[in-house]
Amino acid sequence: MEYILNRGGKPTVTALKPADKDPKNMSDCFNQVFKHEVDNTEKIYNLVNMALEEKDWATWNFLQWFVKEQIEEETLAMDLIDKLKIAGGEKATDESLFNLDKELGSAPDDADLARDATSENP
């Protein structure tokens, strides 16, 4: 939104549609996460294509961060699927799921959270 405001636009925020269905199990959950990231990537690519067609180089450049970020997000989602498979997938033991949970819990989380933003520090 800040970028749109800085470029003279008026951002609008619309409601997000809820998830189609609750996951049946962890594999389904991780697969839904991966599909969600792929959908995000497609939407970002659409914006990149629009910026290219409009020859809006500032926006095209701005969007490159999101392109790079989506590569990381899709990789992270694929890694989650792989780790669950290594843990045993649908036949994972409580112990292997506990170890997976510990590993995921100790992963670094350096993302800025939107809820921590203020008008002075967007």
Phi, psi and omega per residue, in radians:
M1 nan -0.687 -3.136
E2 -1.050 -0.734 3.132
Y3 -1.077 -0.793 -3.138
I4 -1.091 -0.760 3.094
L5 -1.074 -0.772 3.138
N6 -1.114 -0.436 -3.137
R7 -1.641 0.126 3.076
G8 1.540 0.164 -3.140
G9 -1.610 3.091 3.106
K10 -2.151 1.828 -3.123
P11 -1.253 2.578 3.027
T12 -2.200 2.527 3.127
V13 -2.009 2.156 3.123
T14 -2.007 2.820 -3.132
A15 -1.188 2.504 3.041
L16 -1.546 2.461 3.105
K17 -1.303 2.534 -3.141
P18 -1.189 2.836 3.082
A19 -1.007 2.553 -3.119
D20 -1.054 -0.734 -3.091
K21 -2.764 2.718 3.042
D22 -1.251 2.529 3.104
P23 -1.143 2.558 -3.137
K24 -1.367 -0.520 -3.085
N25 -2.814 -3.094 -3.079
M26 -1.144 -0.689 3.118
S27 -1.060 -0.792 3.112
D28 -1.076 -0.720 3.126
C29 -1.058 -0.882 -3.114
F30 -1.140 -0.608 3.084
N31 -1.179 -0.640 3.079
Q32 -1.157 -0.668 3.085
V33 -1.060 -0.813 3.132
F34 -1.076 -0.785 3.124
K35 -1.064 -0.710 3.114
H36 -1.048 -0.754 3.127
E37 -1.147 -0.690 3.092
V38 -1.105 -0.730 3.088
D39 -1.073 -0.745 3.091
N40 -1.049 -0.755 -3.139
T41 -1.053 -0.783 3.135
E42 -1.050 -0.718 3.136
K43 -1.162 -0.695 3.104
I44 -1.137 -0.749 3.098
Y45 -1.060 -0.641 3.073
N46 -1.073 -0.730 3.094
L47 -1.131 -0.719 3.113
V48 -1.064 -0.783 3.121
N49 -1.091 -0.707 3.103
M50 -1.092 -0.767 3.130
A51 -1.089 -0.695 3.119
L52 -1.126 -0.815 3.128
E53 -1.075 -0.650 -3.134
E54 -1.432 -0.114 -3.059
K55 0.987 0.672 3.083
D56 -1.636 1.452 -3.003
W57 -1.179 -0.547 3.116
A58 -1.118 -0.774 3.133
T59 -1.217 -0.702 3.089
W60 -0.988 -0.798 3.133
N61 -1.123 -0.771 3.119
F62 -1.001 -0.708 -3.075
L63 -1.248 -0.280 -3.121
Q64 -1.091 -0.540 3.072
W65 -1.066 -0.735 -3.118
F66 -1.202 -0.636 3.076
V67 -1.048 -0.850 3.132
K68 -1.082 -0.741 -3.124
E69 -1.085 -0.692 -3.133
Q70 -1.183 -0.557 3.039
I71 -1.041 -0.793 3.123
E72 -1.128 -0.728 -3.098
E73 -1.178 -0.731 3.104
E74 -1.142 -0.689 3.107
T75 -1.102 -0.765 3.110
L76 -1.055 -0.764 -3.141
A77 -1.136 -0.719 3.096
M78 -1.130 -0.666 3.102
D79 -1.097 -0.684 3.093
L80 -1.063 -0.768 3.117
I81 -1.076 -0.788 3.141
D82 -1.106 -0.751 -3.131
K83 -1.125 -0.658 3.096
L84 -1.158 -0.688 3.086
K85 -1.073 -0.766 3.123
I86 -1.096 -0.618 3.135
A87 -1.263 -0.182 3.109
G88 2.112 -0.019 3.118
G89 1.020 -2.289 -3.127
E90 -1.163 -0.360 -3.127
K91 -1.791 0.333 -3.134
A92 -1.084 2.433 3.101
T93 -1.404 2.845 3.077
D94 -1.018 -0.696 -3.127
E95 -1.112 -0.778 -3.128
S96 -1.186 -0.623 3.081
L97 -1.196 -0.652 3.084
F98 -1.078 -0.787 3.120
N99 -1.136 -0.681 3.086
L100 -1.098 -0.763 3.131
D101 -1.064 -0.743 3.108
K102 -1.088 -0.764 -3.135
E103 -1.099 -0.790 -3.141
L104 -1.170 -0.627 3.134
G105 -1.173 -0.445 -3.133
S106 -1.640 0.000 3.129
A107 -1.186 2.520 3.132
P108 -1.123 2.565 3.112
D109 -2.327 1.518 -3.083
D110 -1.759 0.241 -3.114
A111 -1.295 2.442 3.014
D112 -1.289 2.376 -3.132
L113 -1.697 2.341 -3.134
A114 -1.023 -0.623 -3.098
R115 -1.169 -0.273 3.120
D116 -1.566 -0.087 -3.109
A117 -1.313 2.581 3.069
T118 -2.280 3.037 3.107
S119 -1.158 -0.497 3.094
E120 -1.412 -0.470 -3.085
N121 -2.345 1.368 -3.062
P122 -1.215 nan nan
